[in-house]
Amino acid sequence: QGEDMPGVLERQTLMFSATFPRDIQLLAKDFLKEYIFLSVGRVGSTSENITQKIEYVEDQDKRSVLLDILHSEPKGGLTLVFVETKRMADMLSEYLMTNRFPATSIHGDRTQRERELALSTFRSGRTPIMVATAVAARGLDIPNVTHVVNYDLPSDIDDYVHRIGRTGRAGNVGTSTAFFNRGNKNIVRELIGLLREANQEVPAWLD
């Protein structure tokens, strides 16, 4: 405890999160004195500043569909592509570079120096595409991310909320595109609920 830090009895602790699972709420209630929970909107909801698109894409077609999306992107914005594995992050970034799209990747096996370099080139726009695993990208605040692509959809809807929250920040607008197929059917109901709550279009084939 630092000299200037208030004592435990006088200290105020604030916790902020886009999602706040019930088990974490209970943990906070156990450890914090006079715990109060406040929410703006529904906990775990998505911003209406983000246009959410759901595309049905089989696994073998994901690369070609991603290239089509990137070819149509306006210049100047940053695109964050989420995948489920470290191996896929490296493979996909290499594939994009082979197809003349400047890209980098970030995941848990990167050294701190490699992570900082990847983030620096992404922020500056030298590599305007970053392929990332969800854990590596948690907490990132990069203002110019205009598009988030869920190349691999997560199995947990809270992870989806965290991922697309990398765009549409601080009052800006953004776009989110998710590649959906039969392997993602476990989150269909929750995904539809999020889309409707944010006044987004629900594809007829998804409903």
C-alpha positions in Angstrom: 0.0 0.0 0.0 1.5 3.3 -1.1 1.9 6.3 1.3 -0.7 8.4 -0.7 -3.2 5.5 -1.1 -6.3 5.8 1.1 -6.8 3.1 3.7 -9.0 0.1 3.1 -12.0 1.7 5.0 -11.8 5.0 3.0 -10.9 3.6 -0.4 -13.4 3.5 -3.3 -12.9 0.7 -5.9 -14.5 1.0 -9.3 -14.8 -1.8 -11.9 -15.8 -1.3 -15.5 -16.5 -3.9 -18.2 -18.5 -4.3 -21.4 -19.7 -7.6 -20.0 -20.0 -8.6 -16.4 -20.8 -12.3 -15.9 -22.8 -13.3 -12.9 -19.9 -15.2 -11.3 -17.8 -12.1 -11.4 -20.7 -10.0 -10.0 -20.9 -12.4 -7.0 -17.1 -12.3 -6.5 -17.2 -8.5 -6.5 -20.1 -8.6 -4.0 -18.0 -10.8 -1.7 -14.9 -8.8 -1.7 -16.1 -5.2 -2.0 -17.6 -3.2 0.9 -21.1 -1.8 0.3 -21.0 -3.1 -3.3 -23.2 -1.3 -5.8 -23.8 -2.5 -9.3 -24.7 0.0 -12.0 -25.4 -0.7 -15.7 -25.9 1.6 -18.7 -28.3 -0.4 -20.9 -28.3 -4.2 -20.6 -25.1 -5.8 -19.5 -23.5 -7.6 -22.4 -25.3 -5.6 -25.1 -23.7 -4.2 -28.2 -23.5 -0.6 -29.4 -25.9 0.7 -32.0 -22.9 2.5 -33.5 -21.7 -0.8 -34.8 -23.4 -2.2 -38.0 -23.4 -6.0 -37.5 -23.4 -8.3 -40.5 -23.7 -12.0 -40.3 -22.6 -14.0 -43.4 -23.0 -17.7 -43.9 -19.6 -19.0 -44.9 -18.3 -22.5 -44.9 -14.8 -23.0 -43.5 -13.3 -23.8 -46.9 -14.6 -20.5 -48.3 -13.5 -18.1 -45.5 -10.3 -17.0 -47.1 -11.9 -16.0 -50.4 -14.8 -14.2 -48.7 -12.3 -12.3 -46.5 -10.3 -11.2 -49.6 -13.6 -10.0 -51.2 -14.3 -7.9 -48.0 -10.8 -6.4 -47.9 -10.9 -5.5 -51.6 -14.1 -3.5 -50.9 -12.8 -1.7 -47.8 -12.3 2.1 -48.0 -8.7 3.2 -47.5 -7.7 4.8 -44.2 -9.4 2.5 -41.8 -8.0 -0.4 -39.7 -9.4 -4.0 -39.9 -9.2 -6.4 -37.0 -9.7 -10.1 -37.8 -10.4 -12.5 -35.0 -9.5 -16.2 -35.2 -9.6 -19.0 -32.6 -6.0 -20.3 -32.7 -2.5 -18.9 -32.6 -1.5 -21.1 -35.6 -4.4 -19.7 -37.7 -3.4 -16.1 -36.7 0.0 -16.6 -38.3 -1.2 -18.6 -41.3 -3.9 -16.1 -42.2 -1.7 -13.0 -41.8 0.9 -14.7 -44.1 -1.9 -15.6 -46.6 -3.0 -12.0 -46.7 0.5 -10.7 -47.2 0.9 -13.2 -50.1 -2.2 -11.6 -51.6 -0.8 -8.1 -51.2 -2.7 -7.1 -48.1 -0.3 -5.6 -45.5 -1.1 -7.6 -42.4 0.3 -8.5 -39.0 -0.7 -10.9 -36.3 -0.9 -11.0 -32.5 -1.3 -13.9 -30.1 -0.2 -15.3 -26.8 3.0 -16.9 -28.2 4.4 -13.5 -29.3 7.1 -11.9 -27.2 6.4 -8.5 -25.6 8.6 -6.9 -28.2 6.8 -8.6 -31.1 3.4 -7.7 -29.7 4.4 -4.0 -29.3 5.8 -4.0 -32.9 2.6 -5.5 -34.3 0.4 -3.0 -32.4 2.7 -0.1 -33.5 2.5 -1.0 -37.2 -1.3 -1.6 -36.9 -2.0 1.7 -35.1 0.1 3.7 -37.6 -1.6 2.1 -40.6 1.6 0.5 -42.0 -0.1 -2.8 -41.6 -3.8 -1.9 -41.6 -5.0 -5.4 -41.0 -4.3 -7.3 -37.8 -5.2 -11.0 -37.3 -5.6 -11.7 -33.6 -6.7 -14.3 -31.0 -9.3 -13.0 -28.6 -7.1 -13.2 -25.5 -4.3 -11.2 -27.2 -6.7 -8.4 -28.2 -8.5 -8.0 -24.8 -8.5 -4.5 -23.6 -7.0 -3.0 -26.8 -8.2 0.6 -27.4 -7.2 1.6 -31.0 -9.4 4.5 -32.2 -9.3 4.0 -36.0 -10.6 0.4 -36.1 -13.4 0.7 -38.6 -14.1 -3.0 -39.2 -14.0 -6.1 -37.0 -14.2 -9.5 -38.8 -15.0 -12.6 -36.8 -13.3 -15.1 -39.1 -13.9 -17.7 -36.4 -16.9 -17.0 -34.2 -16.4 -17.6 -30.5 -18.4 -20.2 -28.6 -19.2 -17.6 -25.9 -21.5 -14.7 -26.7 -19.7 -12.4 -24.3 -16.5 -12.9 -26.3 -18.4 -11.8 -29.4 -19.5 -8.6 -27.6 -15.9 -7.9 -26.5 -14.5 -8.5 -30.0 -16.9 -6.3 -31.9 -16.4 -3.6 -29.2 -13.0 -2.9 -30.7 -14.8 -0.8 -33.2 -17.5 1.9 -32.9 -15.7 3.4 -29.9 -16.0 6.9 -28.4 -19.0 7.8 -30.5 -17.5 6.6 -33.8 -19.3 4.2 -36.1 -17.9 0.9 -37.1 -18.8 -2.4 -38.9 -18.7 -5.9 -37.7 -18.8 -9.0 -40.0 -19.1 -12.5 -38.6 -18.6 -15.7 -40.6 -21.2 -18.1 -39.5 -21.8 -21.8 -40.3 -23.3 -24.9 -38.7 -20.4 -25.1 -36.3 -21.6 -22.0 -34.6 -25.2 -23.1 -33.9 -24.6 -23.1 -30.1 -24.8 -19.3 -30.0 -27.6 -18.8 -32.5 -30.3 -17.8 -29.9 -28.1 -15.3 -28.1 -26.7 -13.9 -31.3 -30.2 -13.2 -32.6 -31.1 -11.6 -29.3 -28.1 -9.2 -29.5 -28.9 -8.3 -33.1 -32.5 -7.5 -32.3 -31.6 -5.5 -29.2 -29.2 -3.3 -31.2 -31.7 -2.8 -34.0 -29.6 -4.8 -36.5 -30.9 -6.9 -39.4 -31.3 -10.6 -38.6 -30.7 -12.7 -41.7 -33.8 -14.9 -42.6 -31.7 -18.0 -42.7 -30.4 -17.4 -39.1 -33.9 -16.8 -37.5 
